[in-house]
Amino acid sequence: LGFLFYLDGEGDFLYPEVATFKLTNGSHWVTWIAYDEHGNWSDSCGHLIKVVDKNPPVIECAPVADMQLNVTKECDTTIVLVAPEVNDNCQSMDELSIYFKLGDGVEQTYEAGENSVKFSVGDTIVKWYAKDAAGNTSDTCESKYTVNDVANPVITCPADTFEWKLRFHCDSTIVLEKPEAEDNCTQRDEII
C-alpha cells in the first residue's frame, strides 16, 4: 500500500515511512488517499493539524542604551526613539508589535522612525515590550535617558549704589538690591 497526501489543498506528495514537515503557525488541513499496487484508490480522508506558537518574543535593551543628552538653550530635547532588539520564533522584528512607556506614562505603540519623544532635564526610564501575532508577550526591558542642563544661569547686577555718609555717623545701613537672574531650566524664584 502507498499513500498520497495534500497539504492545505496543494501538492501531490508520496508519503514516505516517516514524514517531517515544517509548518507555519496556524491551521493546516491534510488530505490522505491510499492506493494499492493494482492501481486501486481509496476515498480520501482528512484531518486538521493546528500549530500553536506558545513562545513569547525575546526583547533586549542594549547595555549601552543609557543615553546622556545635554541641553544648552531649551530645558528639554526631542529625539526619535530606536527600539531595542526583538527576536521571535515565528515573526521578523518588522512584523511584531512593539510598545513603550515613558516612566509611569501612557503605553504607546512603537513605529520605526516616527516616535519623536520630548525628554525634560533629569532621568527618564523607557520601558519596552513586544507582542507576536499569537498574542505572546515578551518580558520588559528598560532604557534610561538622562538630560543634563549644561547652560549657566545669566545674572544681571543692579546699578552701582552710592551711600553718602552723614557727618556724625560712622556706619550706615544699606539695603542691597537683588540682582536679576535667568536660567533655561529654572524659574526665576527658584534660582539660589
C-alpha beads as a LAMMPS data file, in Angstrom:
LAMMPS data file: protein, C-alpha beads

192 atoms
191 bonds

1 atom types
1 bond types

-500.0 500.0 xlo xhi
-500.0 500.0 ylo yhi
-500.0 500.0 zlo zhi

Masses

1 110.0

Atoms # bond

1 1 1 0.000 0.000 0.000
2 1 1 1.016 3.589 -0.607
3 1 1 -0.320 6.920 0.419
4 1 1 -0.662 10.308 -1.161
5 1 1 -1.486 13.414 0.747
6 1 1 -2.278 17.031 0.022
7 1 1 -1.288 19.689 2.490
8 1 1 -3.628 22.688 2.568
9 1 1 -5.086 21.580 -0.772
10 1 1 -1.770 21.736 -2.613
11 1 1 0.758 19.260 -3.890
12 1 1 0.836 15.615 -4.843
13 1 1 3.190 14.102 -2.333
14 1 1 4.036 10.467 -1.851
15 1 1 4.043 9.666 1.859
16 1 1 7.290 8.037 2.945
17 1 1 7.556 5.860 6.023
18 1 1 8.470 8.855 8.173
19 1 1 7.416 12.342 7.157
20 1 1 8.834 15.544 8.589
21 1 1 7.380 18.894 7.625
22 1 1 7.900 22.476 8.619
23 1 1 4.505 24.005 9.200
24 1 1 3.861 27.632 9.975
25 1 1 1.789 28.891 12.876
26 1 1 -1.924 28.297 12.225
27 1 1 -4.243 25.560 10.980
28 1 1 -3.339 23.131 8.202
29 1 1 -5.625 20.592 6.524
30 1 1 -4.124 17.294 5.387
31 1 1 -5.999 15.101 2.905
32 1 1 -4.986 11.424 2.615
33 1 1 -5.553 8.917 -0.179
34 1 1 -4.404 5.281 -0.143
35 1 1 -3.616 3.180 -3.242
36 1 1 -2.516 -0.353 -3.850
37 1 1 -0.160 -1.978 -6.325
38 1 1 -3.076 -2.763 -8.654
39 1 1 -3.972 0.912 -9.152
40 1 1 -6.969 0.959 -6.808
41 1 1 -7.608 4.196 -4.885
42 1 1 -9.404 4.744 -1.616
43 1 1 -11.762 7.543 -0.744
44 1 1 -9.991 10.486 0.789
45 1 1 -9.938 11.345 4.454
46 1 1 -8.504 14.331 6.188
47 1 1 -7.512 15.786 9.476
48 1 1 -6.572 19.146 10.901
49 1 1 -3.120 19.960 12.196
50 1 1 -3.003 23.053 14.346
51 1 1 0.366 24.648 15.018
52 1 1 0.237 26.975 18.024
53 1 1 3.026 29.438 18.822
54 1 1 3.484 29.464 22.602
55 1 1 6.912 31.127 22.609
56 1 1 6.991 34.823 23.506
57 1 1 9.302 37.215 21.693
58 1 1 12.644 37.925 23.338
59 1 1 13.453 41.611 23.851
60 1 1 16.825 43.011 24.812
61 1 1 17.681 46.608 25.577
62 1 1 21.288 47.199 24.680
63 1 1 23.571 47.635 27.690
64 1 1 24.677 50.955 26.211
65 1 1 21.088 52.148 25.780
66 1 1 21.551 54.599 28.630
67 1 1 21.901 57.917 26.858
68 1 1 23.263 61.232 28.139
69 1 1 21.856 64.316 26.394
70 1 1 22.947 67.884 27.102
71 1 1 20.709 70.903 26.623
72 1 1 22.026 74.449 26.367
73 1 1 19.093 76.584 25.225
74 1 1 15.816 74.825 25.888
75 1 1 15.093 72.886 29.036
76 1 1 14.227 69.695 27.164
77 1 1 15.177 67.898 23.996
78 1 1 13.339 65.829 21.406
79 1 1 14.747 62.611 19.993
80 1 1 13.419 59.811 17.792
81 1 1 13.349 56.568 19.785
82 1 1 15.036 53.467 18.416
83 1 1 13.505 50.159 19.501
84 1 1 15.562 47.531 21.292
85 1 1 16.431 44.240 19.601
86 1 1 13.478 41.820 19.462
87 1 1 13.550 38.225 18.221
88 1 1 10.673 35.807 17.727
89 1 1 10.493 32.194 16.573
90 1 1 7.720 32.902 14.024
91 1 1 7.911 36.566 13.044
92 1 1 10.524 39.092 11.999
93 1 1 11.059 42.224 14.096
94 1 1 9.150 44.283 11.495
95 1 1 6.066 42.081 11.963
96 1 1 5.980 42.259 15.762
97 1 1 4.037 44.823 17.769
98 1 1 6.433 46.800 19.953
99 1 1 5.250 49.023 22.803
100 1 1 6.932 51.568 25.050
101 1 1 6.073 53.687 28.045
102 1 1 7.904 56.745 29.385
103 1 1 8.231 56.420 33.158
104 1 1 4.749 55.777 34.523
105 1 1 3.104 57.370 31.479
106 1 1 0.734 56.016 28.871
107 1 1 1.690 52.967 26.799
108 1 1 2.375 53.817 23.146
109 1 1 2.858 51.731 20.011
110 1 1 6.335 51.982 18.514
111 1 1 6.528 52.875 14.836
112 1 1 10.064 52.938 13.415
113 1 1 11.306 56.461 12.771
114 1 1 8.058 58.084 13.886
115 1 1 8.262 58.220 17.665
116 1 1 9.624 61.674 18.497
117 1 1 9.691 61.998 22.261
118 1 1 10.417 65.077 24.367
119 1 1 12.682 64.485 27.358
120 1 1 12.937 67.013 30.195
121 1 1 16.022 67.606 32.330
122 1 1 16.653 64.620 34.585
123 1 1 16.306 60.861 34.178
124 1 1 13.524 59.211 32.180
125 1 1 13.094 55.440 32.067
126 1 1 11.622 53.998 28.859
127 1 1 10.039 50.560 29.352
128 1 1 9.741 48.300 26.295
129 1 1 7.948 45.043 25.482
130 1 1 6.797 43.192 22.350
131 1 1 3.841 41.025 21.298
132 1 1 3.700 38.498 18.483
133 1 1 0.715 37.596 16.262
134 1 1 -0.170 34.686 18.565
135 1 1 -0.595 37.118 21.480
136 1 1 2.561 36.069 23.321
137 1 1 4.117 38.944 25.284
138 1 1 7.822 39.364 25.940
139 1 1 9.372 40.352 29.238
140 1 1 10.107 44.064 29.585
141 1 1 13.426 45.805 29.330
142 1 1 14.359 49.379 30.166
143 1 1 16.423 52.176 28.646
144 1 1 17.465 55.207 30.668
145 1 1 17.752 58.649 29.105
146 1 1 19.421 61.425 31.112
147 1 1 19.065 65.037 30.036
148 1 1 21.622 67.368 31.620
149 1 1 21.232 71.134 31.872
150 1 1 24.703 72.405 30.959
151 1 1 23.777 76.073 30.423
152 1 1 24.960 78.506 33.070
153 1 1 22.441 80.948 34.502
154 1 1 22.749 84.550 33.325
155 1 1 22.992 87.234 36.022
156 1 1 22.427 90.960 35.684
157 1 1 23.684 93.023 38.592
158 1 1 21.821 96.106 39.794
159 1 1 23.269 99.540 39.201
160 1 1 26.043 100.704 41.498
161 1 1 24.810 102.048 44.830
162 1 1 26.344 105.120 46.402
163 1 1 25.806 105.760 50.081
164 1 1 26.736 109.183 51.361
165 1 1 27.931 109.151 54.899
166 1 1 26.373 111.585 57.265
167 1 1 28.623 113.672 59.340
168 1 1 28.047 112.117 62.762
169 1 1 27.709 108.510 61.722
170 1 1 30.498 106.006 61.270
171 1 1 28.394 103.455 59.534
172 1 1 25.158 103.300 57.627
173 1 1 22.614 100.668 56.755
174 1 1 22.457 99.780 53.091
175 1 1 19.637 97.814 51.508
176 1 1 21.070 95.702 48.727
177 1 1 19.034 95.358 45.599
178 1 1 18.844 91.759 44.437
179 1 1 20.374 91.063 41.010
180 1 1 18.252 89.642 38.183
181 1 1 18.978 86.092 37.029
182 1 1 17.656 83.888 34.235
183 1 1 18.148 80.211 33.513
184 1 1 16.921 77.947 30.745
185 1 1 15.568 75.326 33.175
186 1 1 14.931 77.081 36.488
187 1 1 12.148 79.505 37.319
188 1 1 13.343 82.923 38.449
189 1 1 12.109 82.498 42.019
190 1 1 13.833 79.095 42.299
191 1 1 17.321 80.364 41.429
192 1 1 19.512 80.257 44.514

Bonds

1 1 1 2
2 1 2 3
3 1 3 4
4 1 4 5
5 1 5 6
6 1 6 7
7 1 7 8
8 1 8 9
9 1 9 10
10 1 10 11
11 1 11 12
12 1 12 13
13 1 13 14
14 1 14 15
15 1 15 16
16 1 16 17
17 1 17 18
18 1 18 19
19 1 19 20
20 1 20 21
21 1 21 22
22 1 22 23
23 1 23 24
24 1 24 25
25 1 25 26
26 1 26 27
27 1 27 28
28 1 28 29
29 1 29 30
30 1 30 31
31 1 31 32
32 1 32 33
33 1 33 34
34 1 34 35
35 1 35 36
36 1 36 37
37 1 37 38
38 1 38 39
39 1 39 40
40 1 40 41
41 1 41 42
42 1 42 43
43 1 43 44
44 1 44 45
45 1 45 46
46 1 46 47
47 1 47 48
48 1 48 49
49 1 49 50
50 1 50 51
51 1 51 52
52 1 52 53
53 1 53 54
54 1 54 55
55 1 55 56
56 1 56 57
57 1 57 58
58 1 58 59
59 1 59 60
60 1 60 61
61 1 61 62
62 1 62 63
63 1 63 64
64 1 64 65
65 1 65 66
66 1 66 67
67 1 67 68
68 1 68 69
69 1 69 70
70 1 70 71
71 1 71 72
72 1 72 73
73 1 73 74
74 1 74 75
75 1 75 76
76 1 76 77
77 1 77 78
78 1 78 79
79 1 79 80
80 1 80 81
81 1 81 82
82 1 82 83
83 1 83 84
84 1 84 85
85 1 85 86
86 1 86 87
87 1 87 88
88 1 88 89
89 1 89 90
90 1 90 91
91 1 91 92
92 1 92 93
93 1 93 94
94 1 94 95
95 1 95 96
96 1 96 97
97 1 97 98
98 1 98 99
99 1 99 100
100 1 100 101
101 1 101 102
102 1 102 103
103 1 103 104
104 1 104 105
105 1 105 106
106 1 106 107
107 1 107 108
108 1 108 109
109 1 109 110
110 1 110 111
111 1 111 112
112 1 112 113
113 1 113 114
114 1 114 115
115 1 115 116
116 1 116 117
117 1 117 118
118 1 118 119
119 1 119 120
120 1 120 121
121 1 121 122
122 1 122 123
123 1 123 124
124 1 124 125
125 1 125 126
126 1 126 127
127 1 127 128
128 1 128 129
129 1 129 130
130 1 130 131
131 1 131 132
132 1 132 133
133 1 133 134
134 1 134 135
135 1 135 136
136 1 136 137
137 1 137 138
138 1 138 139
139 1 139 140
140 1 140 141
141 1 141 142
142 1 142 143
143 1 143 144
144 1 144 145
145 1 145 146
146 1 146 147
147 1 147 148
148 1 148 149
149 1 149 150
150 1 150 151
151 1 151 152
152 1 152 153
153 1 153 154
154 1 154 155
155 1 155 156
156 1 156 157
157 1 157 158
158 1 158 159
159 1 159 160
160 1 160 161
161 1 161 162
162 1 162 163
163 1 163 164
164 1 164 165
165 1 165 166
166 1 166 167
167 1 167 168
168 1 168 169
169 1 169 170
170 1 170 171
171 1 171 172
172 1 172 173
173 1 173 174
174 1 174 175
175 1 175 176
176 1 176 177
177 1 177 178
178 1 178 179
179 1 179 180
180 1 180 181
181 1 181 182
182 1 182 183
183 1 183 184
184 1 184 185
185 1 185 186
186 1 186 187
187 1 187 188
188 1 188 189
189 1 189 190
190 1 190 191
191 1 191 192
